[in-house]
Amino acid sequence: MTFLFPILLLAMGVYVLIGAIKGEGRLFSMENFKEDCLEKAKKSLRVLYFALAAIMFLMAIVNGAQSVLYSNKLTYFRITDAYKDNFSDLFENGQLTYTAQESVGGTSCYGGGGSTVEKVYGPYSPDNQMMEAEEIRAFIYKAYDAYKEDQTKFPTVSGGLLSCGGTSVDYAKYYQQTDLIDDSGNALYATTDAEKAQGHVVYVSSIGNVRSDTSDGSFLSKLYGFLSPTLLSVLNYVFLGLAVVCLALLFFLTRKFTDKEKLRKAREQQVAGSRMPSGAFDFEDEPSDAQKK
């Protein structure tokens, strides 16, 4: 799904380019054009379609680059002091281990068919400031398994990050997340604007898993250095504006070369062809033989 829009743009660009090269087909429907302007209209349309195809290719490249480079933001988690205070009894030797029953071949949220297997997560350190999503879920689910009946610790709310259905449990006070990294590569849980200014966002490419803050000389790392999110966004808007201009010119030229008399007759023929017979709704009974005599 990440590359659906770039692929769609690329396919449309190929279609328009083929039409422009051939100079025929649906894109060059000129039945209602003025006879003395057909050649000029065809040349003008071909130029516009070549330009539109090029713009679509460039938009596909820019959108594809955005999808590859900036669709995955690096996010870290940590547990809060509230978690450590409320669930200190869950730690063994200062570590946490969580054993879960997970579905295999079914739907984990809704209990679809399949079997269950036992999976062990951990041991994890509660002092880790750069937990992955899997780690923080182990902390939250272990606490919930032990204290799910305690509404003071886990009040029920609607919706949520870790919810499978329409309602969920309020876990928010037991974990924090951040997408800011400081210059040393550590997660930065900023609360003020000054603290936020000391961090930066790190992205991971969807192809190759290359981080945006690496300088390993690879092709993707060079792309990160050359193509910033701001530059790609600006290019997207520029190409989108050019595409709109091409479509407006196409509309203008079509109106300019259209023979209004031809268009009127074509519409009249279309309306006449769609009319039903005059007696289509005449439902009177046929006269009997006696009446005819």
C-alpha positions, -999 to 999 in steps of 0.1 A, spaced: 0 0 0 30 23 6 38 23 -31 3 22 -45 1 59 -54 35 61 -71 27 29 -91 -7 44 -101 11 77 -112 36 56 -132 9 36 -149 -10 68 -158 22 84 -171 29 53 -193 -6 54 -207 -4 91 -215 31 88 -230 20 59 -253 -10 80 -265 12 110 -271 37 89 -292 10 73 -313 -10 104 -317 -43 85 -317 -68 68 -294 -92 81 -268 -69 110 -259 -72 123 -294 -110 122 -298 -115 151 -322 -149 143 -339 -163 177 -329 -132 198 -338 -132 224 -366 -120 208 -398 -94 235 -405 -79 231 -371 -75 193 -368 -37 192 -376 -30 222 -353 -51 207 -325 -34 173 -328 1 189 -325 -10 210 -295 -25 180 -278 6 159 -283 28 185 -268 5 188 -238 3 150 -233 41 147 -235 44 173 -208 18 157 -187 34 123 -190 68 138 -179 52 155 -149 35 122 -139 68 104 -141 85 130 -119 56 129 -94 59 91 -92 97 94 -86 92 120 -58 63 101 -42 83 69 -44 113 85 -28 91 98 0 77 64 6 111 47 6 129 73 27 104 89 50 74 65 56 90 49 87 98 71 117 121 56 144 101 56 177 113 46 212 95 38 244 101 37 281 81 29 312 72 57 337 78 60 374 41 52 379 47 18 364 76 11 386 57 22 417 25 3 409 40 -29 396 73 -34 414 63 -69 424 64 -80 387 102 -77 385 124 -106 391 160 -98 398 154 -63 385 142 -77 351 108 -84 336 98 -115 316 64 -120 300 49 -153 288 21 -149 263 -3 -173 247 -4 -163 210 -26 -175 182 -11 -192 152 -31 -193 120 -59 -171 134 -66 -135 143 -50 -125 175 -74 -96 182 -106 -114 177 -97 -150 185 -101 -165 150 -93 -201 143 -60 -217 146 -39 -230 176 -21 -211 204 16 -213 213 35 -200 243 60 -173 236 84 -158 262 94 -121 259 124 -108 278 141 -105 302 139 -68 298 154 -40 319 129 -15 333 156 12 330 159 9 292 151 43 277 150 30 241 125 1 241 110 -12 209 72 -16 206 74 -53 214 92 -46 246 68 -20 259 39 -42 251 54 -70 272 56 -46 302 20 -33 297 4 -67 291 22 -83 321 9 -56 343 -26 -59 328 -27 -97 332 -19 -93 369 -41 -63 377 -68 -62 350 -96 -63 376 -83 -32 394 -101 -3 378 -79 22 398 -49 9 379 -65 1 345 -96 22 339 -116 13 308 -118 39 280 -128 39 243 -102 34 216 -65 35 222 -30 25 208 -31 -10 221 -68 -17 215 -82 -45 194 -118 -35 196 -139 -4 202 -129 -1 239 -95 -4 256 -77 1 288 -60 34 297 -23 25 296 -11 61 289 3 68 324 25 37 323 46 44 292 61 73 272 71 74 236 93 97 215 106 101 180 134 125 190 170 115 191 198 136 206 232 141 190 246 112 210 220 88 195 200 85 227 162 88 229 151 123 240 118 125 260 114 163 257 87 182 276 96 218 266 104 235 233 140 241 243 144 204 250 127 195 217 151 218 198 180 196 210 167 165 193 160 154 157 138 128 140 154 97 125 138 78 97 144 42 85 142 34 48 115 9 39 140 -7 16 173 -18 31 165 -5 66 190 24 63 188 51 90 187 87 79 214 97 104 240 72 90 268 81 66 280 47 54 284 59 18 255 37 5 231 49 -21 202 54 3 224 73 28 234 97 0 197 101 -9 190 111 27 217 137 25 204 151 -8 166 147 -5 151 163 27 114 159 36 109 196 29 125 194 -5 103 164 -15 72 182 -2 80 213 -22 86 192 -54 53 174 -49 34 207 -48 53 221 -77 46 191 -99 10 190 -88 6 226 -98 22 220 -132 -2 190 -137 -32 213 -129 -18 239 -154 -16 212 -181 -51 200 -175 -64 236 -176 -46 242 -209 -61 209 -222 -95 221 -213 -89 255 -229 -76 241 -262 -104 216 -264 -130 244 -261 -110 266 -286 -109 239 -313 -144 226 -308 -169 234 -336 -201 244 -316 -224 235 -345 -209 200 -347 -212 196 -310 -249 207 -310 -258 183 -338 -240 154 -320 -259 162 -288 -292 163 -307 -285 129 -323 -276 115 -289 -308 127 -274 -329 115 -304 -313 81 -302 -321 77 -265 -358 86 -269 -384 59 -266 -411 52 -292 -440 75 -290 -464 46 -281 -441 31 -255 -464 42 -227 -498 37 -245 -513 9 -224 -549 11 -238 -565 -23 -245 -568 -34 -281 -604 -33 -294 -622 -66 -295 -633 -83 -328 -669 -72 -322 -658 -36 -317 -637 -37 -349 -668 -50 -369 
